[in-house]
Amino acid sequence: MRVKSAALAMIVLLLLVAGCSKKPEQSSSAAPTGTAGATGSTAGAPGTSTSAAAPAPGMAPESAKPSAPTEPPPPTTVTLPQGTVVTVRLNEKVSSKDNSPGDRFTATLAEPVQVDGNDVIPKGAAVTGTVTDAKARGKIKGSATLRLVLDSVSVNGSRYDLRTSAVARSMEGKGKRTAVTTGGGAGAGALIGGLAGGGKGLGIGLLVGAGVGLAGGAFTGNKDIVLPAETMLSFKLLKPLEIKK
């Protein structure tokens, strides 16, 4: 009986010892789990250095953002000096008989106007002008007169006012051609014409004089002054002209 009691007591003691020895193991095994959980919480917490380094979804990094558009450079201005020659080709006929002072006419630039070898006004630019004097034969002792100036030119969609010398021509009653001065002794004008009308035809040359505007003309039998379409006329600027490029 004593042996059985001793054996039973020994078993109980062993069980108690075994139970006490397992508790520290559970405690130690729980510690890493808690540490791992804390580490995982720290790694996933907002505000850490890892989260701040990554861009937010849908947002491009600063280096990938497009740069602000640069403003275009301001337009440059080229000045055509006084005395620059502007040569045009008439789009329609102008005559001392059919036109009156104040009539408008159109033309196109026959040659580009250049500065330092660069085209400032291109060939073919639209030009307008005015008939400032037109008298048919017989109104002034049988003589006829015709006088033209340019008013404007269009460049790259912009219209520029012109002030030019006049191209002028007079015809006396007996058919003698005479040059007339441009108003106020302004610069020279010139005409380059084709062959005149009539049976034999008449060559028209280029006449330029300082302070005088000269013009040849295509003459009909009644000695009126006729400048056909395609006639080339040369004018000079009386003041500088600024063109924006």
C-alpha positions as CSV (number, residue, x, y, z in Angstrom):
1,M,0.0,0.0,0.0
2,R,2.8,2.4,0.9
3,V,4.5,1.4,-2.3
4,K,1.4,2.2,-4.4
5,S,1.0,5.6,-2.6
6,A,4.6,6.4,-3.2
7,A,4.4,5.5,-6.8
8,L,1.3,7.6,-7.3
9,A,2.9,10.5,-5.5
10,M,5.9,10.2,-7.9
11,I,3.7,10.2,-10.9
12,V,1.8,13.3,-9.7
13,L,5.2,15.0,-9.0
14,L,6.4,14.1,-12.5
15,L,3.3,15.5,-14.0
16,L,3.7,18.7,-12.1
17,V,7.3,19.1,-13.1
18,A,6.4,18.4,-16.7
19,G,3.6,21.0,-16.7
20,C,5.9,23.6,-15.2
21,S,8.6,23.0,-17.8
22,K,6.1,23.5,-20.7
23,K,4.9,27.0,-19.7
24,P,8.2,28.8,-20.4
25,E,8.4,27.2,-23.8
26,Q,4.9,28.5,-24.7
27,S,5.9,31.9,-23.5
28,S,9.1,32.0,-25.5
29,S,7.4,30.7,-28.6
30,A,4.7,33.4,-28.3
31,A,7.3,36.1,-28.1
32,P,8.6,35.7,-31.7
33,T,5.0,35.7,-33.0
34,G,4.3,39.0,-31.2
35,T,7.6,40.4,-32.5
36,A,6.8,39.3,-36.1
37,G,3.4,40.9,-35.8
38,A,4.8,44.1,-34.5
39,T,7.4,44.1,-37.3
40,G,4.7,43.5,-39.9
41,S,2.6,46.3,-38.4
42,T,5.5,48.6,-38.6
43,A,6.3,47.7,-42.2
44,G,2.8,48.3,-43.3
45,A,2.1,51.4,-41.2
46,P,1.6,54.6,-43.2
47,G,4.1,57.4,-42.9
48,T,7.2,55.2,-42.9
49,S,10.2,55.9,-45.2
50,T,9.2,53.1,-47.5
51,S,5.7,54.4,-48.1
52,A,6.9,58.0,-48.6
53,A,9.4,57.0,-51.3
54,A,6.8,55.4,-53.5
55,P,4.5,57.7,-55.6
56,A,0.8,57.7,-55.0
57,P,-1.2,55.6,-57.5
58,G,-2.0,57.5,-60.7
59,M,0.6,60.2,-60.1
60,A,3.7,60.5,-62.2
61,P,7.1,61.2,-60.5
62,E,8.4,64.7,-60.6
63,S,11.0,63.9,-63.2
64,A,8.3,62.5,-65.6
65,K,6.1,65.6,-65.5
66,P,6.1,67.6,-68.8
67,S,7.9,70.9,-68.7
68,A,5.9,74.1,-69.0
69,P,5.5,75.3,-72.7
70,T,8.0,78.0,-73.6
71,E,6.6,81.3,-75.0
72,P,7.4,81.9,-78.7
73,P,10.0,84.6,-79.3
74,P,8.6,88.1,-80.0
75,P,8.3,89.0,-83.7
76,T,11.2,90.8,-85.3
77,T,10.8,93.9,-87.3
78,V,12.7,94.7,-90.5
79,T,12.8,98.3,-91.8
80,L,12.8,99.1,-95.5
81,P,14.6,102.4,-95.8
82,Q,13.3,105.5,-97.6
83,G,14.1,105.2,-101.3
84,T,13.5,101.4,-101.5
85,V,12.2,100.5,-105.0
86,V,9.0,98.6,-105.2
87,T,8.2,97.2,-108.6
88,V,4.7,95.9,-109.3
89,R,2.7,94.4,-112.2
90,L,-0.8,95.8,-112.9
91,N,-3.7,93.4,-112.6
92,E,-5.9,95.5,-114.8
93,K,-5.7,98.3,-117.4
94,V,-5.4,101.9,-116.3
95,S,-5.9,104.8,-118.7
96,S,-6.3,108.5,-118.8
97,K,-9.6,108.0,-120.7
98,D,-11.3,105.4,-118.6
99,N,-10.1,106.3,-115.1
100,S,-10.7,109.2,-112.8
101,P,-8.8,110.6,-109.8
102,G,-9.6,108.5,-106.8
103,D,-10.0,105.2,-108.7
104,R,-8.3,102.3,-107.0
105,F,-6.3,99.6,-108.9
106,T,-4.6,96.4,-107.8
107,A,-1.2,94.9,-108.6
108,T,1.2,92.2,-107.5
109,L,4.8,92.6,-106.5
110,A,6.8,91.7,-109.6
111,E,10.1,91.4,-107.7
112,P,10.9,90.6,-104.1
113,V,11.9,93.5,-101.9
114,Q,15.1,92.5,-100.0
115,V,17.2,93.8,-97.1
116,D,20.7,92.4,-96.8
117,G,19.9,89.7,-99.4
118,N,16.8,88.4,-97.5
119,D,13.3,88.7,-98.9
120,V,11.2,91.0,-96.7
121,I,8.3,91.3,-99.1
122,P,7.9,88.2,-101.3
123,K,7.3,88.3,-105.0
124,G,3.5,88.1,-105.7
125,A,2.5,90.1,-102.6
126,A,-0.8,91.9,-103.2
127,V,-0.6,95.6,-103.7
128,T,-3.2,98.4,-104.0
129,G,-2.8,101.8,-105.5
130,T,-4.8,105.0,-106.4
131,V,-5.1,107.0,-109.5
132,T,-4.4,110.6,-108.3
133,D,-4.7,112.3,-111.7
134,A,-6.4,111.2,-114.9
135,K,-7.4,113.5,-117.8
136,A,-8.5,112.3,-121.2
137,R,-7.3,113.9,-124.4
138,G,-9.0,117.1,-125.3
139,K,-9.9,118.3,-121.8
140,I,-6.7,120.4,-121.5
141,K,-5.9,121.7,-124.9
142,G,-5.9,118.2,-126.3
143,S,-3.4,116.8,-123.8
144,A,-3.8,113.7,-121.6
145,T,-2.3,113.0,-118.1
146,L,-2.1,110.0,-115.8
147,R,-0.6,109.7,-112.3
148,L,-0.5,106.7,-110.0
149,V,0.7,106.0,-106.5
150,L,0.8,102.9,-104.2
151,D,-1.3,102.7,-101.1
152,S,-0.7,99.4,-99.4
153,V,1.0,96.0,-99.5
154,S,0.0,92.7,-97.8
155,V,2.6,90.5,-96.2
156,N,1.9,87.3,-94.4
157,G,-1.8,88.3,-93.9
158,S,-0.9,91.8,-92.6
159,R,-1.6,95.0,-94.5
160,Y,0.9,97.8,-94.5
161,D,0.3,101.3,-95.6
162,L,2.6,102.7,-98.2
163,R,3.7,106.2,-99.1
164,T,5.4,106.2,-102.5
165,S,6.5,108.5,-105.3
166,A,4.2,108.8,-108.2
167,V,4.4,107.3,-111.7
168,A,3.2,110.1,-114.0
169,R,2.8,110.6,-117.7
170,S,1.4,113.4,-119.9
171,M,0.7,113.5,-123.6
172,E,0.4,116.8,-125.5
173,G,-2.2,117.3,-128.0
174,K,0.1,116.7,-131.0
175,G,1.3,113.4,-129.6
176,K,4.5,114.6,-128.0
177,R,5.3,112.8,-124.8
178,T,6.5,114.8,-121.8
179,A,7.6,113.9,-118.3
180,V,5.8,115.5,-115.4
181,T,7.2,115.9,-111.9
182,T,5.7,114.0,-108.9
183,G,4.1,116.3,-106.4
184,G,6.5,118.3,-104.2
185,G,9.6,117.0,-105.9
186,A,9.2,113.5,-104.5
187,G,11.4,110.6,-105.4
188,A,11.5,108.9,-108.8
189,G,8.9,106.6,-110.3
190,A,9.4,104.4,-113.3
191,L,7.5,102.3,-115.8
192,I,8.6,99.2,-117.6
193,G,6.0,98.5,-120.3
194,G,5.4,96.0,-123.0
195,L,4.8,96.8,-126.6
196,A,2.3,99.5,-127.2
197,G,-0.9,98.9,-129.2
198,G,-1.2,99.9,-132.8
199,G,-0.1,98.5,-136.1
200,K,3.7,99.0,-135.8
201,G,3.8,98.8,-132.0
202,L,6.0,100.9,-129.7
203,G,8.7,99.8,-127.3
204,I,8.4,101.3,-123.8
205,G,11.6,101.7,-121.8
206,L,12.5,102.4,-118.2
207,L,12.8,106.0,-117.2
208,V,14.0,107.0,-113.7
209,G,14.9,110.6,-112.6
210,A,15.8,112.1,-109.3
211,G,12.9,114.1,-108.0
212,V,10.8,113.3,-111.1
213,G,8.4,110.4,-111.8
214,L,8.4,109.3,-115.4
215,A,6.2,106.8,-117.2
216,G,6.0,105.6,-120.7
217,G,2.6,104.5,-121.9
218,A,0.9,102.4,-124.4
219,F,-0.8,104.8,-126.8
220,T,-3.9,104.4,-128.9
221,G,-4.6,106.3,-132.1
222,N,-6.4,109.1,-130.2
223,K,-3.3,109.6,-128.1
224,D,-4.8,108.8,-124.7
225,I,-2.4,107.2,-122.1
226,V,-3.1,103.5,-121.6
227,L,-1.3,101.2,-119.2
228,P,-2.4,97.6,-120.0
229,A,-2.7,94.8,-117.5
230,E,0.7,93.2,-116.8
231,T,2.4,96.5,-117.2
232,M,5.3,96.8,-114.7
233,L,5.6,100.0,-112.7
234,S,8.4,100.9,-110.2
235,F,7.8,103.3,-107.3
236,K,10.1,104.5,-104.4
237,L,9.2,104.6,-100.8
238,L,9.0,108.2,-99.5
239,K,9.3,107.1,-95.9
240,P,10.7,103.9,-94.1
241,L,8.4,100.9,-93.9
242,E,8.5,98.5,-90.9
243,I,7.6,94.9,-91.7
244,K,7.0,92.3,-88.9
245,K,8.6,88.9,-89.7
